Amino acid sequence: MKKNIKVGVVGCGYWGPNLIRNFRALPDCQLQLMCDLSQARLNHLRQLYPEVEGITDFAHTLNGAGLDAVVIATSVKHHYPMAKASLLAGKHTFIEKPMASSAEQCEELIDIARRQGLVLMIGHTFLYSPAVRKIKELVDWGDLGEIRYICARRLNLGLFQKDINVAWDLAPHDISIVLHIMEQMPLSVNCRGSAHVTPGIEDVTSMCLNFPDNRSALIHSSWLDPRKTREMTIVGSKKMIVYDDVAQIEKVKLYDVRVERPPHYDTFGDFHYAYHYGDMHVPYIKQEEPLKSECQHFLDCINEGISPLTDGVRGLELVRILEASSESLRQSGAAVALRSSGAREFRSSTVPLDRSDARPRQVSSLMPEAGSVETCITG
Ligand SMILES: NC(=O)c1ccc[n+]([C@@H]2O[C@H](COP(=O)([O-])OP(=O)(O)OC[C@H]3O[C@@H](n4cnc5c(N)ncnc54)[C@H](O)[C@@H]3O)[C@@H](O)[C@H]2O)c1
């Protein structure tokens, strides 16, 4: 029988309330508390959900509330200390993207979760979206042929962050989709960008992930654009996909178009490219809130003792790419090699957790420092 998992959500700013709404609505879950430094945010949420406790003290989330799982939706700098404290207290832990501020922090969190036999899941929400799941299905069925390159654009006006640049804020969504499709880590990363509004914090970035076999992904992220754009083009040797996440309907379009070089020709006059123009197909995609599936997956992984699709390793890979992008920005766009580069076998399904050495601990000395009230950011 499924256990009714007691969950607490930390961080009730812009994104936290979406997690609160979803966890509260799921039958396998008892949303027990909401935690934020801002009493005003808690008052607002308590009006919506009066049965859920609202607290300002993160320590109580870990030691006094009897929770099974903690969901962290604070700004990125708080992810590592809060997640570390949560895991050491024996709580299954969900961290919003990006997992932490450095690869080293991610590695430590993965290690603690493994030793404790706990579920560690990262909020790479788009991998739970029906559109991305359909795209992955089409790629896996071989409909597109060999994937040649991917081009992603995620643009809008704001919301400006003070402590991370636009690549750390918006590109995680695209990087997670690209890695899911490519099933490989890139060999290197180039990133150029500029800071127009806040000195030192790039508000426009252009990142290139360079994969083996001449494959690549371009990711353009911006807080300085008049239109909200969330577009991705996936180019295969046989077919191409255009994915427009802003579209209300027909988000994914499969184009039967390609270009081929003739294998043999005798004179230059004989040479010409072969362009193929076929039909455009719009696959049926079931409407479903990605966040609901993501929250359900977290609960299922806890109940079944399995590692999530978006586990700590996925979070770490993404943060490695972000770190390389920051280094490339410092080097004016030079290619920065990734430490664990090249092909790696991506898991296609979840794997069981080792819970043999699991033991919760008290963590009052590991509590993160209380920060100031944050401003909203976009996803
Ligand atoms: N998955 C997605 O699609 C998506 C979308 C948007 C944001 N996010 C992620 O969600 C996270 C939060 O983003 P946001 O836009 O909601 O940020 P935000 O600044 O609006 O909210 C953060 C909240 O955390 C609270 N907080 C800070 N320190 C705290 C502490 N010590 N104890 C308790 N509460 C504390 C702040 O008071 C604030 O209300 C980020 O990691 C962001 O990248 C994910």
PDBQT file of the ligand as one rigid body, heavy atoms in Angstrom, charges set to zero:
ROOT
HETATM    1  N1  LIG A 401      11.011  24.569 -12.361  1.00  0.00    +0.000 N 
HETATM    2  C1  LIG A 401      10.646  25.729 -12.842  1.00  0.00    +0.000 C 
HETATM    3  O1  LIG A 401      10.027  25.838 -13.906  1.00  0.00    +0.000 OA
HETATM    4  C2  LIG A 401      10.987  26.969 -12.075  1.00  0.00    +0.000 A 
HETATM    5  C3  LIG A 401      10.397  28.196 -12.388  1.00  0.00    +0.000 A 
HETATM    6  C4  LIG A 401      10.753  29.313 -11.629  1.00  0.00    +0.000 A 
HETATM    7  C5  LIG A 401      11.676  29.222 -10.614  1.00  0.00    +0.000 A 
HETATM    8  N2  LIG A 401      12.246  28.010 -10.356  1.00  0.00    +0.000 N 
HETATM    9  C6  LIG A 401      13.253  27.878  -9.302  1.00  0.00    +0.000 C 
HETATM   10  O2  LIG A 401      12.601  27.996  -8.041  1.00  0.00    +0.000 OA
HETATM   11  C7  LIG A 401      13.512  28.538  -7.079  1.00  0.00    +0.000 C 
HETATM   12  C8  LIG A 401      12.866  29.733  -6.405  1.00  0.00    +0.000 C 
HETATM   13  O3  LIG A 401      12.644  30.707  -7.361  1.00  0.00    +0.000 OA
HETATM   14  P1  LIG A 401      11.591  31.878  -7.105  1.00  0.00    +0.000 P 
HETATM   15  O4  LIG A 401      11.458  32.594  -8.370  1.00  0.00    +0.000 OA
HETATM   16  O5  LIG A 401      10.372  31.363  -6.462  1.00  0.00    +0.000 OA
HETATM   17  O6  LIG A 401      12.401  32.758  -6.045  1.00  0.00    +0.000 OA
HETATM   18  P2  LIG A 401      11.798  33.855  -5.061  1.00  0.00    +0.000 P 
HETATM   19  O7  LIG A 401      12.935  34.733  -4.711  1.00  0.00    +0.000 OA
HETATM   20  O8  LIG A 401      10.559  34.452  -5.628  1.00  0.00    +0.000 OA
HETATM   21  O9  LIG A 401      11.334  33.010  -3.781  1.00  0.00    +0.000 OA
HETATM   22  C9  LIG A 401      12.244  32.469  -2.889  1.00  0.00    +0.000 C 
HETATM   23  C10 LIG A 401      11.587  32.463  -1.528  1.00  0.00    +0.000 C 
HETATM   24  O10 LIG A 401      12.460  31.806  -0.621  1.00  0.00    +0.000 OA
HETATM   25  C11 LIG A 401      12.344  32.460   0.644  1.00  0.00    +0.000 C 
HETATM   26  N3  LIG A 401      13.533  32.197   1.475  1.00  0.00    +0.000 N 
HETATM   27  C12 LIG A 401      14.801  32.641   1.289  1.00  0.00    +0.000 A 
HETATM   28  N4  LIG A 401      15.588  32.208   2.295  1.00  0.00    +0.000 NA
HETATM   29  C13 LIG A 401      14.815  31.464   3.112  1.00  0.00    +0.000 A 
HETATM   30  C14 LIG A 401      15.046  30.756   4.331  1.00  0.00    +0.000 A 
HETATM   31  N5  LIG A 401      16.255  30.724   4.897  1.00  0.00    +0.000 N 
HETATM   32  N6  LIG A 401      14.015  30.106   4.910  1.00  0.00    +0.000 NA
HETATM   33  C15 LIG A 401      12.775  30.134   4.352  1.00  0.00    +0.000 A 
HETATM   34  N7  LIG A 401      12.494  30.803   3.191  1.00  0.00    +0.000 NA
HETATM   35  C16 LIG A 401      13.492  31.459   2.587  1.00  0.00    +0.000 A 
HETATM   36  C17 LIG A 401      12.201  33.931   0.298  1.00  0.00    +0.000 C 
HETATM   37  O11 LIG A 401      11.611  34.666   1.349  1.00  0.00    +0.000 OA
HETATM   38  C18 LIG A 401      11.331  33.857  -0.948  1.00  0.00    +0.000 C 
HETATM   39  O12 LIG A 401       9.957  34.018  -0.645  1.00  0.00    +0.000 OA
HETATM   40  C19 LIG A 401      14.793  28.866  -7.843  1.00  0.00    +0.000 C 
HETATM   41  O13 LIG A 401      15.684  27.817  -7.705  1.00  0.00    +0.000 OA
HETATM   42  C20 LIG A 401      14.318  28.938  -9.304  1.00  0.00    +0.000 C 
HETATM   43  O14 LIG A 401      15.344  28.647 -10.230  1.00  0.00    +0.000 OA
HETATM   44  C21 LIG A 401      11.913  26.904 -11.045  1.00  0.00    +0.000 A 
ENDROOT
TORSDOF 0
